[in-house]
């Protein structure tokens, strides 16, 4: 009984949080200001193809220079593979973009899952994993995880605020990104272990 009550409580809390998030986003969209919109455009650029490519190339060159070939393989497989996977899923679901009478952004591509959020999840997730592995201090590890989570959530929130995606598009992209990043880490690690011990 206690376990069932706890599960029901978690489901209720999750429902309340989702409802609150949707209400907040709709209110912000309805009462948007130019300054907040400018901030959201900056935030959404953190998950754009241009910014993500620039960061990935810079990080990739750094990893090669430091001879961190394992992490280079994780970076390439996560970011490049994640981008391809997201595109395939968009065409598989064919979900149209949200419709607003006075939209901030007008996009004609498919909506689910959010490409910006997916890219932010895998890219900042890789960076966080790399720094996390090199940081022994527990307090700094918490800061690393929270910082990456904040950046990912900020990009996702900006996509909803700008009217480019539904909440489910963003949540789906986060789940997709985390699953793909975990798979890449696991596969690359397994291959790397076989090569070093074989």
C-alpha positions, 0 to 999 in steps of 0.5 A: 500500500505504501509503495502504491501510494508513493507511486500515485503521489509521484504521478500526481506531482509530475502531472502538477508540474507539467500542468504548471509548466504548460500554464507558465509557457502559455502565459509567457507567450501571451504576454511576451516582451521584446527583451524576454524574446531576445533572451529566448533567441539567445538561449535557443541558439545554444542548441542550433546547428551552427553553435553546436557544430562550432562547439563540437569541432572545437572540443573534437580538436581539443580531444585529439590534441590531448589524445583523448580518442575514447572521448572523441569517439563518444563525441562524434557518435553522439552528436553526428549520430544523434542529429541523424537519428533526430531527423529520421524520427521527425520524418517518421512521426510527421508531427506538424508545428504548433499553431499560433495566431501571432507566432514568433517563429514560422517553421515548416519542418516537422515538430517531434522531436525537438532538434535543438533540444536533442542537440543540446542534450547530447552535446552538453551531455558529452561535455558534462560526462567528460568533465565529470569523469575528470573531476573527483570532487563530489561537490563540483560533480553536482555543479557539473550535472546541474549546469548541463541540466540547466543549459538543456532545460533552457534550450528546451524552454526557449523552443516552447516559448518561441512557439516552435515546439510542444512540451512533448516535443521537448521532453521527447527530445530530452529522453531521446538524447539521453538514451542515445548518449547512454548507448554511445557511451556504452558501445564505445566503452565496450569496443574500447575495452576489447581493443585495449585488452584483446 
